[in-house]
């Protein structure tokens, strides 16, 4: 029955611009890249070509195609407000008859578990569900942060003592690395980490993103980064209320100012307290470019929208797996 397309869901992407094309390519992609959207349906999914008639969409033609091709799901990837209004009048009747209709941003979010920033508008963020937290939820999260970070510092005390000795023996400079980062609501704070690079790492280059296999990393620092042991002192930032266990990774003011100009909605990530680990950290590779920052932002905004204690627990478990498997930098 599958081979004869009796159980195949037929999806039609409707749109006249580049966004529709990008969504189509993401849906049909079979690679494991970060742009791939995995369709977690109960049956195989076929994606039909994009309907585009000389830059406009004929509502009558649209209705005909949906009926003739037995379309079961329509994804609306149209930015023009007037065109969207015309399409809505056609799709409403079909929607009430059982057709599944989705906005492209919502569909992309559900399938990829990240927010499609390029296709989003301020109105979408304004009216979308989520992006808020109850006072009770914030209180419980803060209490959990304090308890867990205190336990973390107590349990890792013997390890941190050995790490401190190793750092001092391996290279010149302080044991702890202090650096200004941007926190909740854009407020700066000083982050604590075990020093994993040589002391003069940015003396000649200025602010530079850390890279995979960075030659500025010391021998001990490479081990610390591999198992993410350099992050342990950030538990002090959590106790001080500057960070949470889970949240978007805090960035330096220099990069925040730059990325806010390059990436739409970048500053929205600062409406959630930054974290030691986060959704972007467990879902995306180590980043060192604007494109990486863009991809991570999409995951950060997804977390901002769906944050909950259950979500935090899932991220913490994934982080523990990464640490135990040695999948850090």
Secondary structure, 3 states (H helix, E strand, C coil): CCCCCCCCEEEEEECCCHHHHHHHHHHHCCCCCCCCCCCCCCCCEEECCCECECCECCHHHHHHHHHHCCCCEEEECCCCHHHHHHHHHHHHHHHHCCCEEEEHHHHHHHHHCCCCHHHCCHHHHHHCCCCCCCHHHHHHHHHHHHHHHHHHHHHCHHHHHHHHHHHHHHCCCCCEEEEEEECHHHCEEEEEEECCECCCCCCCCCCCCCCCCCCCECHHHHHHHHCCHHHCCHHHHHHCCCCEEECCCCCCHHHHHHHHHHCCCHHHHHHCCCEEECHHHHHCCCCCCHHHHHHHHHHHHHHHHHCCHHHHHHHHHHHHHHHHCCCCC
